[in-house]
């Protein structure tokens, strides 16, 4: 189903220049979902829209939700005793994980690579899913849900993100999402590419209630 964008002036052409690696079909399908998700929490202004799209380029360059792959950052070497996929996440208290299989169950997913039991619980509830995201973590890769989770995460860190962006500290803005500097070059490239392409004042049209229901 085609979703009507509530921010029609931010076109697929603009997004394609910010995310040059993304297939055009993905941009056309998912851009309206992301933009619409930013409207209700009052994130539909130039800096936060750029933040959202630059985050997508850094996390999922193809502009499609995805699941985190195994790497040395999340999985012990196979030669390590008891090694299994995402075992380095299993007991991460900062992620709210309680031990196996939480590491793999709550690996990064979506547009923002939401990670950890705590984030799944908090942001799943925040977008109206109750405990469904805990029960079925793969929902985080549904494009419409992934867009709302992206908006929810940015909203939760809005004050600090806005301060970093106002200070032109893109490294700090990226850190507030990623926890480090992974993807910083792509993030900065997208943000800077988009800045001259997007009007300083962005108008959102009234929601025609054609977007996917919140409990989808």
Phi, psi and omega in degrees: 000130177286133180256133179284126178287134176277355178231071189295338181288341176268096191271168175298329179297317178295312181298324180296329178285335176278329182236072187294341180278346187279133173301140183300325180298322178294319179297313182296326180283319192258339179302312179301324180296316181293313181296317180296324180294336180278343187289307186300318180277014177061047176245011186270053174239167188307306183299318184284328174295315176299320178301314181296312183290323177293324176297318179298318179298319182290325186267318186218078191305336183278002182057045174215140178299144178215166177260142180299136176270163177291142178205176179292347180276342183234349185225132177293155174304148182299338179282349180284140178302132176074011181299135173207163186306130175065025181294335179290346176268342193307316186248024180287103182296328180292342176263354182079013181282147188250007184116176182305139005262027186301325181303309180283323183297322183245040174292173181295135178214160171092200177282331185251003183055057176301129187226136173098145181305317183298315180294321178298319181292310185295310187278332172298314178294322183296330181263011173092015181265359183060233179261010185298327182289330174290318182288328183221079185300335181295345175301336181294348177261359170292128188305318182290319177292319178301322179295317180291325177293321176301312180296320181296318180294316179296322179297320182295335181245019190304311186301313181290323178296314180298321179296317180295317180294320179297330179271005182058033179259080183291331177297318179290321178300319178293318181299325182295338177262312188271336185085356180202215183241011179301129178079009185299319182298315179294320179299310181297320180298317180293315182299313182290326178294323183281335187306310181283352184267342185250134180296149179297324177252120183248130181257128174259134179281158178301142180294117180279009181060031177259354179287162181299137180302152185295337181261020181293000000 
